[in-house]
Structures are given as C-alpha cells and as structure tokens.
Amino acid sequence: MYIYKRIKDLREDRDLTQGQISKLLNTTQQQYSKYELGIQEIPVHHLITLADYYNTSTDYLLGRTDNKKFYK
C-alpha cells in the first residue's frame, strides 16, 4: 500500500504532473494515474525507473524502509 502514496508524494514534492511522469515511464497519464490510485500494480521496470529518477530506493517506494536516501 505504501507505493501508491509514496510515488504520489514524491511527484507532488517536486511539483510534477502525472503527465510528466508518464512520459518518463513511456506510458499514458491515465495508466500512471491508476498506479497512484492503487487500481493497477506498477510494473517492476517502472518502479526501478522511478527510484532512479527520485534518487531513492525501491525498498523506500515499497514501504520496506522509511529511509528516503539511496543506498548501494
């Protein structure tokens, strides 16, 4: 459940639109909206792209840690 809130919060913290992020993911805004609403699961390759883009870990996005910092 964390992922939906976290990807939305990260996007909004940077004043980005769903359309901008959907272009990054090479998907539609409607599809990305479904990820944020929890209607559809986000594919792993999109999860990795978002973690890289936001300079955080997939563990943070998935709610496995509350540490936003990227780690190796």
mmCIF file of the C-alpha atoms, coordinates in Angstrom:
data_MODEL
# 
_entry.id   MODEL 
# 
loop_
_atom_site.group_PDB 
_atom_site.id 
_atom_site.type_symbol 
_atom_site.label_atom_id 
_atom_site.label_alt_id 
_atom_site.label_comp_id 
_atom_site.label_asym_id 
_atom_site.label_entity_id 
_atom_site.label_seq_id 
_atom_site.pdbx_PDB_ins_code 
_atom_site.Cartn_x 
_atom_site.Cartn_y 
_atom_site.Cartn_z 
_atom_site.occupancy 
_atom_site.B_iso_or_equiv 
_atom_site.pdbx_formal_charge 
_atom_site.auth_seq_id 
_atom_site.auth_comp_id 
_atom_site.auth_asym_id 
_atom_site.auth_atom_id 
_atom_site.pdbx_PDB_model_num 
ATOM 1  C CA . MET A 1 1  ? 0.000  0.000  0.000   1.00 0.00 ? 1  MET A CA 1 
ATOM 2  C CA . TYR A 1 2  ? 2.917  2.344  0.606   1.00 0.00 ? 2  TYR A CA 1 
ATOM 3  C CA . ILE A 1 3  ? 3.938  2.525  -3.022  1.00 0.00 ? 3  ILE A CA 1 
ATOM 4  C CA . TYR A 1 4  ? 0.832  4.365  -4.200  1.00 0.00 ? 4  TYR A CA 1 
ATOM 5  C CA . LYS A 1 5  ? 1.150  7.091  -1.598  1.00 0.00 ? 5  LYS A CA 1 
ATOM 6  C CA . ARG A 1 6  ? 4.897  7.371  -1.920  1.00 0.00 ? 6  ARG A CA 1 
ATOM 7  C CA . ILE A 1 7  ? 5.029  7.765  -5.688  1.00 0.00 ? 7  ILE A CA 1 
ATOM 8  C CA . LYS A 1 8  ? 2.333  10.430 -5.471  1.00 0.00 ? 8  LYS A CA 1 
ATOM 9  C CA . ASP A 1 9  ? 4.063  12.266 -2.618  1.00 0.00 ? 9  ASP A CA 1 
ATOM 10 C CA . LEU A 1 10 ? 7.429  12.225 -4.398  1.00 0.00 ? 10 LEU A CA 1 
ATOM 11 C CA . ARG A 1 11 ? 5.838  13.562 -7.580  1.00 0.00 ? 11 ARG A CA 1 
ATOM 12 C CA . GLU A 1 12 ? 3.953  16.311 -5.765  1.00 0.00 ? 12 GLU A CA 1 
ATOM 13 C CA . ASP A 1 13 ? 7.010  17.287 -3.686  1.00 0.00 ? 13 ASP A CA 1 
ATOM 14 C CA . ARG A 1 14 ? 8.735  18.128 -6.964  1.00 0.00 ? 14 ARG A CA 1 
ATOM 15 C CA . ASP A 1 15 ? 5.702  19.923 -8.423  1.00 0.00 ? 15 ASP A CA 1 
ATOM 16 C CA . LEU A 1 16 ? 5.473  17.437 -11.288 1.00 0.00 ? 16 LEU A CA 1 
ATOM 17 C CA . THR A 1 17 ? 2.338  16.388 -13.123 1.00 0.00 ? 17 THR A CA 1 
ATOM 18 C CA . GLN A 1 18 ? 1.189  12.854 -13.774 1.00 0.00 ? 18 GLN A CA 1 
ATOM 19 C CA . GLY A 1 19 ? 1.708  13.626 -17.455 1.00 0.00 ? 19 GLY A CA 1 
ATOM 20 C CA . GLN A 1 20 ? 5.379  14.431 -16.909 1.00 0.00 ? 20 GLN A CA 1 
ATOM 21 C CA . ILE A 1 21 ? 5.984  11.219 -15.023 1.00 0.00 ? 21 ILE A CA 1 
ATOM 22 C CA . SER A 1 22 ? 4.014  9.170  -17.525 1.00 0.00 ? 22 SER A CA 1 
ATOM 23 C CA . LYS A 1 23 ? 6.339  10.457 -20.273 1.00 0.00 ? 23 LYS A CA 1 
ATOM 24 C CA . LEU A 1 24 ? 9.332  9.383  -18.189 1.00 0.00 ? 24 LEU A CA 1 
ATOM 25 C CA . LEU A 1 25 ? 7.793  5.911  -17.929 1.00 0.00 ? 25 LEU A CA 1 
ATOM 26 C CA . ASN A 1 26 ? 6.713  5.868  -21.560 1.00 0.00 ? 26 ASN A CA 1 
ATOM 27 C CA . THR A 1 27 ? 3.100  5.227  -20.615 1.00 0.00 ? 27 THR A CA 1 
ATOM 28 C CA . THR A 1 28 ? -0.126 7.221  -20.617 1.00 0.00 ? 28 THR A CA 1 
ATOM 29 C CA . GLN A 1 29 ? -1.210 9.650  -17.936 1.00 0.00 ? 29 GLN A CA 1 
ATOM 30 C CA . GLN A 1 30 ? -4.314 7.535  -17.410 1.00 0.00 ? 30 GLN A CA 1 
ATOM 31 C CA . GLN A 1 31 ? -2.196 4.440  -16.784 1.00 0.00 ? 31 GLN A CA 1 
ATOM 32 C CA . TYR A 1 32 ? 0.082  6.277  -14.382 1.00 0.00 ? 32 TYR A CA 1 
ATOM 33 C CA . SER A 1 33 ? -2.960 7.609  -12.522 1.00 0.00 ? 33 SER A CA 1 
ATOM 34 C CA . LYS A 1 34 ? -4.047 4.009  -11.945 1.00 0.00 ? 34 LYS A CA 1 
ATOM 35 C CA . TYR A 1 35 ? -0.668 3.321  -10.288 1.00 0.00 ? 35 TYR A CA 1 
ATOM 36 C CA . GLU A 1 36 ? -1.113 6.260  -7.909  1.00 0.00 ? 36 GLU A CA 1 
ATOM 37 C CA . LEU A 1 37 ? -4.675 5.269  -7.096  1.00 0.00 ? 37 LEU A CA 1 
ATOM 38 C CA . GLY A 1 38 ? -3.709 1.652  -6.466  1.00 0.00 ? 38 GLY A CA 1 
ATOM 39 C CA . ILE A 1 39 ? -6.046 0.409  -9.171  1.00 0.00 ? 39 ILE A CA 1 
ATOM 40 C CA . GLN A 1 40 ? -3.227 -1.308 -11.016 1.00 0.00 ? 40 GLN A CA 1 
ATOM 41 C CA . GLU A 1 41 ? 0.104  -2.634 -9.811  1.00 0.00 ? 41 GLU A CA 1 
ATOM 42 C CA . ILE A 1 42 ? 3.131  -0.796 -11.072 1.00 0.00 ? 42 ILE A CA 1 
ATOM 43 C CA . PRO A 1 43 ? 5.493  -2.943 -13.165 1.00 0.00 ? 43 PRO A CA 1 
ATOM 44 C CA . VAL A 1 44 ? 8.942  -3.594 -11.734 1.00 0.00 ? 44 VAL A CA 1 
ATOM 45 C CA . HIS A 1 45 ? 10.700 -1.760 -14.575 1.00 0.00 ? 45 HIS A CA 1 
ATOM 46 C CA . HIS A 1 46 ? 8.639  1.371  -13.815 1.00 0.00 ? 46 HIS A CA 1 
ATOM 47 C CA . LEU A 1 47 ? 9.391  1.006  -10.123 1.00 0.00 ? 47 LEU A CA 1 
ATOM 48 C CA . ILE A 1 48 ? 13.128 0.920  -10.848 1.00 0.00 ? 48 ILE A CA 1 
ATOM 49 C CA . THR A 1 49 ? 12.869 3.927  -13.176 1.00 0.00 ? 49 THR A CA 1 
ATOM 50 C CA . LEU A 1 50 ? 11.035 5.951  -10.512 1.00 0.00 ? 50 LEU A CA 1 
ATOM 51 C CA . ALA A 1 51 ? 13.517 5.001  -7.784  1.00 0.00 ? 51 ALA A CA 1 
ATOM 52 C CA . ASP A 1 52 ? 16.386 6.121  -10.024 1.00 0.00 ? 52 ASP A CA 1 
ATOM 53 C CA . TYR A 1 53 ? 14.584 9.317  -11.026 1.00 0.00 ? 53 TYR A CA 1 
ATOM 54 C CA . TYR A 1 54 ? 13.772 10.287 -7.439  1.00 0.00 ? 54 TYR A CA 1 
ATOM 55 C CA . ASN A 1 55 ? 17.207 9.131  -6.223  1.00 0.00 ? 55 ASN A CA 1 
ATOM 56 C CA . THR A 1 56 ? 15.723 6.763  -3.689  1.00 0.00 ? 56 THR A CA 1 
ATOM 57 C CA . SER A 1 57 ? 15.491 3.008  -3.280  1.00 0.00 ? 57 SER A CA 1 
ATOM 58 C CA . THR A 1 58 ? 12.854 0.593  -4.412  1.00 0.00 ? 58 THR A CA 1 
ATOM 59 C CA . ASP A 1 59 ? 12.678 -0.505 -0.767  1.00 0.00 ? 59 ASP A CA 1 
ATOM 60 C CA . TYR A 1 60 ? 11.543 3.010  0.161   1.00 0.00 ? 60 TYR A CA 1 
ATOM 61 C CA . LEU A 1 61 ? 8.904  3.009  -2.568  1.00 0.00 ? 61 LEU A CA 1 
ATOM 62 C CA . LEU A 1 62 ? 7.675  -0.397 -1.442  1.00 0.00 ? 62 LEU A CA 1 
ATOM 63 C CA . GLY A 1 63 ? 7.492  0.634  2.210   1.00 0.00 ? 63 GLY A CA 1 
ATOM 64 C CA . ARG A 1 64 ? 10.246 -1.686 3.370   1.00 0.00 ? 64 ARG A CA 1 
ATOM 65 C CA . THR A 1 65 ? 12.139 1.274  4.841   1.00 0.00 ? 65 THR A CA 1 
ATOM 66 C CA . ASP A 1 66 ? 11.362 4.843  5.773   1.00 0.00 ? 66 ASP A CA 1 
ATOM 67 C CA . ASN A 1 67 ? 14.835 5.991  4.738   1.00 0.00 ? 67 ASN A CA 1 
ATOM 68 C CA . LYS A 1 68 ? 14.484 8.033  1.528   1.00 0.00 ? 68 LYS A CA 1 
ATOM 69 C CA . LYS A 1 69 ? 18.231 8.039  0.870   1.00 0.00 ? 69 LYS A CA 1 
ATOM 70 C CA . PHE A 1 70 ? 19.528 5.916  -1.943  1.00 0.00 ? 70 PHE A CA 1 
ATOM 71 C CA . TYR A 1 71 ? 21.933 3.235  -0.832  1.00 0.00 ? 71 TYR A CA 1 
ATOM 72 C CA . LYS A 1 72 ? 24.281 0.937  -2.679  1.00 0.00 ? 72 LYS A CA 1 
# 
